[in-house]
């Protein structure tokens, strides 16, 4: 292990809760392998526990929907009912038994809910493109409260914390988007109003859960009708307030420049690493596929790295990096047998077969 990769294995303390044993977080991985009612399957359990065992300092679940009508994909893990508690409790215990911090991601798909799964698709405003209807003011307040209730349920199950999913065009980002959110009440109009739901969820979780319960936030700064300047302003505010413990920026590719011309000439990531963050940790996700990539992200100013595809390809990505400072993820495409060996169930393998060039045919 070289001096540069050694940094990746230094313990990392959050403002609250347990210390991460290293700087690797497992990104929330869509996998479609739990039961139709949101109850955790043995496949989902095995897949996540393998990654905790494989050395991740924090192991995060896939997006878990906080309302039944917030489902975003088939076989999604749920956190909207007490029927989910047994499976979640089993998972949290096993993750922590391997020395990994256990985090559950809270999610609602909004207008991205598939119509074959959700009959009543909702959105901040009426959305003709998807057929989603606008939430009433009462329903927005219920949505906020259900995010908070999901966090309380995760705490009861034994998780160390939660991550609020405010990225990838799902409902919190829909509220942040001036293109999608046309509301005229306190949740629409100005950026302050459009961000209100997100801040109320964070405040509510902080008030409802124990003092050392960890809260993370995932944001993406491009696509889905959002503006980089606005997401940067929101990120700056949430960092300054210090009510969260980590901010996870999902960038699609950590090396990329912004799409918006006026911000080009430097990396998208740099617009967030330069923000004052106090004690809050900052990390990035996006094609971190090698030891060198991980080192580059830390050296560029992040506190930790989020590993997604790299963790699908090797459940023990951190330990591979520890053993080999020149480690690079396996070349694509990989075989079905390879993915099964890495702990993916049949449904997860089928999902990955939908990714162009990821799984070899035959």
Buried (B, 14 or more C-beta within 10 A) or exposed (E): EEEBBEBBBEEBEBBBBBEBBBBBBBBBBBBBBBBEEBBBBEBBBBBBBBBBBBBBBBBBBBBBBBBBBBBBBBBBBBBBBEEBBEBBBBBBBBBBEBBBBBBBBBBBBBBBBEEEBBEEBBBBBBBEEBEBBBBEEEBBBBBBBBBBBBBBBBBBBBBBBBBBBBBBBBBBBBBBBBEBBBBEEEBBBEBEBBBBBBBBBBBBBBEBBEEEBBBBBBBBBBEBEBBBBBBBBBBBBBBEBEBBBBBBBBBBBBBBBBEEEEBEEEBBBEBBBEBEBEEBBBBBBBBBBBBBBBBBBBEBBBBBBBBBBBBBBBBBBBBBBBEEBEBBBEEBBBEBEBBEEBBBBEBBBBBBBEEEEBBEEE
